[in-house]
C-alpha cells in the first residue's frame, strides 16, 4: 500500500505519496509556485531557473529538488522566498529580448505569467541587458531558434528523443554563451524530428518556432 504523508502548505493541509517532489505536490493541489524547468513525469528537473523556492522551517530551498519523505510545514510566500524569486526573474529578463508583440508566445508565455504573479515588469531597471549573437540560429532545416528568448529551462532537451532513443538536442557552450544545439539532426533521423514537434509544444517562451517555409 502506498504510503501517504501530510503536509501543511501555507496553512493548508494536503496529503501526497511519499517521495513526491514538493513542487509537484503543490502544483497538483492548486498551489502555484513559479517555475520554468519542471515537467511532470519526466524525472528530476535541472533546477536551472531558480524560481521555485519555498521556505521550510526557516530554510529557503528549491521545491523542484525537495522530495517529501516526512511531514513538512511549507511556506511559499515569505519575504525571503519572494526576494530570491524576484532576483532570479530579473536575471532571466536581463538576458531576454523583450518583444512580446512580435513573439508567438505572447499572452501564453511563462515569463509573462510569472512576472505578473510576482508583480514585476518585463524590463528590469536594475541590471544591464546582455544579449547573444546571433539573434537567430537557423541551421536546423525545420525550425528557427531564438537564443535571446530562450530561458535554458531544458524542457526541450529532456523531451527530445528519436524513436531509437537518441537525443537530437543538447546544451552547447558554457556560461552566458550557453545555447540549445541541434547538432544531432541529419538526413537519417530528420523524419523522426519532423514528425515530433515536442520542442515546439513544450517551450514556455516561444524560443523555438517553425521556419516560415517548413511543411
For each residue, the residues with C-beta under 8 A, 3 or more apart:
1:
2: 17 18
3: 17 18
4: 15 16 17 18
5: 15 16 17 18 20 68 69 70 71
6: 13 14 15 71
7: 13 14 15 16 22 25 68 71 72 73 74
8: 11 12 13 71 72 73 74
9: 12 14 25 26 29 31 74 75 76
10: 31 74 75 76 77
11: 8
12: 8 9 29 31
13: 6 7 8
14: 6 7 9 25 26 29 31
15: 4 5 6 7
16: 4 5 7 20 25 28 29 68
17: 2 3 4 5 20 68
18: 2 3 4 5 68 69
19: 67 68 69
20: 5 16 17 24 25 67 68
21: 24 25 38 44 63 64 65 66 67 68
22: 7 25 26 54 63 64 66 67 68 72 74
23: 26 27 33 35 38 52 63 64 66
24: 20 21 27 28 38 40
25: 7 9 14 16 20 21 22 28 29 68
26: 9 14 22 23 29 31 32 33 54 63 74 76
27: 23 24 30 31 32 33 35 38 40
28: 16 24 25
29: 9 12 14 16 25 26
30: 27
31: 9 10 12 14 26 27 76
32: 26 27 117
33: 23 26 27 51 52 54 63 76
34: 51 52 85 89 114 117 118
35: 23 27 38 49 51 52 63 64
36: 48 49 51 110 114 151 153 155 204
37: 45 46 47 48 49 64 153 154 155
38: 21 23 24 27 35 45 52 64
39: 42 45 155 158 159 202
40: 24 27
41:
42: 39 45 158 159
43: 158
44: 21 47 64 65
45: 37 38 39 42 48 64 65 154 158
46: 37 153 154 158
47: 37 44 50 62 64 65
48: 36 37 45 152 153 154
49: 35 36 37 52 88 92 151 153
50: 47 53 62 84 88
51: 33 34 35 36 85 88 89 114
52: 23 33 34 35 38 49 62 63 64
53: 50 60 61 62 63 81 84 85
54: 22 26 33 60 61 63 66 74 75 76 81
55: 58 59 60 61 74 75 76 78 80 81
56: 59 61 66 72 73 74 75
57: 73
58: 55
59: 55 56
60: 53 54 55 78 80 81 84
61: 53 54 55 56 65 66
62: 47 50 52 53 65 66
63: 21 22 23 26 33 35 52 53 54 66 74
64: 21 22 23 35 37 38 44 45 47 52
65: 21 44 45 47 61 62
66: 21 22 23 54 56 61 62 63
67: 19 20 21 22
68: 5 7 16 17 18 19 20 21 22 25 72
69: 5 18 19
70: 5
71: 5 6 7 8
72: 7 8 22 56 68
73: 7 8 56 57
74: 7 8 9 10 22 26 54 55 56 63
75: 9 10 54 55 56 78 81
76: 9 10 26 31 33 54 55 81
77: 10 81 82
78: 55 60 75 81 82
79: 82 83
80: 55 60 83 84
81: 53 54 55 60 75 76 77 78 84 85
82: 77 78 79 85 86 118
83: 79 80 86 87
84: 50 53 60 80 81 87 88
85: 34 51 53 81 82 88 89 118
86: 82 83 89 90 118 120
87: 83 84 90 91
88: 49 50 51 84 85 91 92
89: 34 51 85 86 92 93 111 114 115 118 120
90: 86 87 93 94 120 124 126 127
91: 87 88 94 95 127
92: 49 88 89 95 96 111 151
93: 89 90 96 98 111 115 120 122 123 124 127
94: 90 91 124 127 128 129 130
95: 91 92 129 130 131 132 148 176
96: 92 93 111 148 149 151 205
97: 131 135 146 148 149
98: 93 122 123
99: 102 103
100: 103 106 109 112 122
101: 106
102: 99 106
103: 99 100 106 109 149 205 206
104: 206 209
105: 108 109 149 203 204 205 206
106: 100 101 102 103 109 112 206
107: 112
108: 105
109: 100 103 105 106 112 113 204 205 206
110: 36 113 114 151 204 205
111: 89 92 93 96 114 115 122 151 204 205
112: 100 106 107 109 115 116 122
113: 109 110 116 117
114: 34 36 51 89 110 111 117 118
115: 89 93 111 112 118 120 121 122
116: 112 113 119
117: 32 34 113 114
118: 34 82 85 86 89 114 115
119: 116
120: 86 89 90 93 115 124
121: 115 124 125
122: 93 98 100 111 112 115
123: 93 98
124: 90 93 94 120 121 127
125: 121
126: 90
127: 90 91 93 94 124
128: 94
129: 94 95
130: 94 95 176
131: 95 97 135 148
132: 95 135 147 148 176 177 179
133:
134: 137 147
135: 97 131 132 146 147 148
136: 144 145 146
137: 134 140 144 145 146 147 179
138: 144 145 211
139: 182
140: 137 143 144 145 182 185
141: 185 190 211
142: 193 194 210 211 214
143: 140 182 199 200 208 209 210 211 214
144: 136 137 138 140 208 209 210 211
145: 136 137 138 140 150 179 180 182 207 208
146: 97 135 136 137 149 150 206 207 208 209
147: 132 134 135 137 150 179 180 207
148: 95 96 97 131 132 135
149: 96 97 103 105 146 205 206 207
150: 145 146 147 179 180 205 207
151: 36 49 92 96 110 111 204 205 207
152: 48 171 178 180
153: 36 37 46 48 49 204
154: 37 45 46 48 157 158 171
155: 36 37 39 158 159 202 203 204
156: 159 160 169 180 198 199 202 203 208
157: 154 160 167 169 170 171 180
158: 39 42 43 45 46 154 155
159: 39 42 155 156 198 199 202
160: 156 157 167 168 169 196 198 199
161: 165 166 167
162: 165 166 167 168 189 192 193
163: 192
164: 189 192
165: 161 162
166: 161 162 184 189
167: 157 160 161 162 170 184
168: 160 162 182 184 185 189 192 193
169: 156 157 160 180 181 182 184 199
170: 157 167 180 181 183 184
171: 152 154 157 178 179 180 181
172: 178 179 180 181 183
173: 177 178 179
174: 177 178
175: 178
176: 95 130 132
177: 132 173 174
178: 152 171 172 173 174 175
179: 132 137 145 147 150 171 172 173
180: 145 147 150 152 156 157 169 170 171 172 207 208
181: 169 170 171 172
182: 139 140 143 145 168 169 185
183: 170 172
184: 166 167 168 169 170 189
185: 140 141 168 182 189 190 193
186: 189 190
187: 190
188:
189: 162 164 166 168 184 185 186 192 193
190: 141 185 186 187 193 194
191: 194 195
192: 162 163 164 168 189 195 196
193: 142 162 168 185 189 190 196
194: 142 190 191 215
195: 191 192
196: 160 192 193 199
197: 200 201
198: 156 159 160 201 202
199: 143 156 159 160 169 196 202 203 208
200: 143 197 203 208 209 210
201: 197 198
202: 39 155 156 159 198 199
203: 105 155 156 199 200 206 207 208
204: 36 105 109 110 111 151 153 155
205: 96 103 105 109 110 111 149 150 151
206: 103 104 105 106 109 146 149 203 209
207: 145 146 147 149 150 151 180 203
208: 143 144 145 146 156 180 199 200 203
209: 104 143 144 146 200 206
210: 142 143 144 200 214
211: 138 141 142 143 144 214
212:
213:
214: 142 143 210 211
215: 194
